[in-house]
Amino acid sequence: MNWRNIYLPAGLAGLLYLSFRAFGWWGFSLVSSGIIFWLLQHVTRLMKTMEGAAERPMGSLDNAVMFHAKLHKGQRLLSVIGLARSLGKLQTGKGVQPEIFAWQDEAGDRVECTFQEGRLTHWDLQRAPPPLAASDGT
């Protein structure tokens, strides 16, 4: 269970309550305006990321090696989608934890990312086999 789903709303409700107790309706409106502004920033970031990802085919990358180099443990799925500029292809069933997404570039190099509760835990670069040299027939 992800405790952030409980602690964040409880903390915000507690902050609203304390601001009302300390400053009345003026404090409540000030804190609620700040919370709404914070939520709008997150929604805007989400929409911009998804808007950019919608313009590319699912699971595609420009360069898998450079994408692999930019990944680090604990990154959120939204950040990884922003780096790839496309949605990854889901390799596991819907709702199954951990989730595995894959991206591939035109050269055939592939990056598989494993997410647990929306956080990057493991990633693996699989290089495409080198093309066979054409024989000259002699």
N, C-alpha and C positions, 0 to 999 in steps of 0.2 A: 504494500500500500504506500502511496506517495503522500507523505505527511504534509507536503507543501500545500496540497489541496485543502487541508484543514486549517493549518496555521495561518496562511495568508488571509483568508476571509475573516478568521477570528481576530487576527491582529488589526485588520482595518476596522472591524466593528468596534474593537476596544479603543482604538484611536479616535473614532468618531464619538464614542461615549465620553471619553476623557475630555475631548475638546468641548463637548456640550456642557459637561459639568464645570469646567474651568471658565469658559467664556460665553456660555449661553448659545443662542442661535447664531451669533456672529462667528464664534469659533467652529461650530458645526458646519456652517456654510463655507468657511474658509478651507477646512480640511476636506470636505466633500468635493469642493472645486479642484483641489490638488489631486485627489484620487481619480476624478473623472479625467483630468488632464493627463495623468499617468496612463490610464487605460486607453485613451485616444492615441497616445504615442505608440503604444504597443500594437494597436489595431492598424495604424498607419504603416508601421514597419512590416507587419504580416502581409498586408495588402500589396505593398511595393515588392516584397520578395516573391509572392505568388504571381504577381503581374509579370515580373521578369521571367519566372520559370514557365509561364504559360506560352511564351513565345518560342520555346525549344521543344524538340521531341523528348519524350520521357526516357530517362536513363542515359542521356547523351552528355558528353563532355568535350571541351576543347582539347585538353591534355590531361590524361589520367595521372601521369607522374607528378605534375605540378599540383594537381588537386590533392594527391596523396601526401605531398610534402606540407600542405597547409593544414592538415587535420591534426587535432590533438584531443586527448582524452577529456571527456566531460562536455564537449561541445554539444549544443542543442541541435536538434534536427533542423530547425528553421535556419540556423547559421550554416549548416552543411548544405542545405538546399540553396542558400544564397551564394555560397562559394561555387557550387556546381552550375548555378543558373539554370537548373532543370530539376524536376522531380525524379527521384530514383525509382527503379523498378523493384517492387516488393517481392522478395524471394520466399517469404514465409506466409502463413495464413493470416487473414485479418484478425487483429486482436491478440495474436500469439506473442508472448514475450520470451526471449528478446526478438526484436524485429530486425530483419536483415534487408538492406537496400543495396542495389547495385547500379553503378554508372559505368559506361564504356565509351572510349573515344573512337575516332575513325580508324586508327591504326590497330584496333583490337585489344588494346590494354584495358584492363577492367579493375575497378575498385569496388570491393564489397565492404560495407559498413554495418556494424552491429550496434543497435541501440537498445538500451534497457531503460524503460520509463522515459523515453525521449532524449536520453543522453548517450553520446557516443562512448562505447566501451572498448571496441576493437575495430580495426580496419586492416584490410589486406589488399595489396597490389598484385595483380596477376598479369604478367607480361605476355603479350602475344608471341607465339613462336616466330622466329625470323623467317622471312620468305626464302624458299629454296632458290638457289642460283639456277638460272636457265642454262640448260646444256646446249652446247653449240653443234651437237650432232656428229662430232668427230671421234 
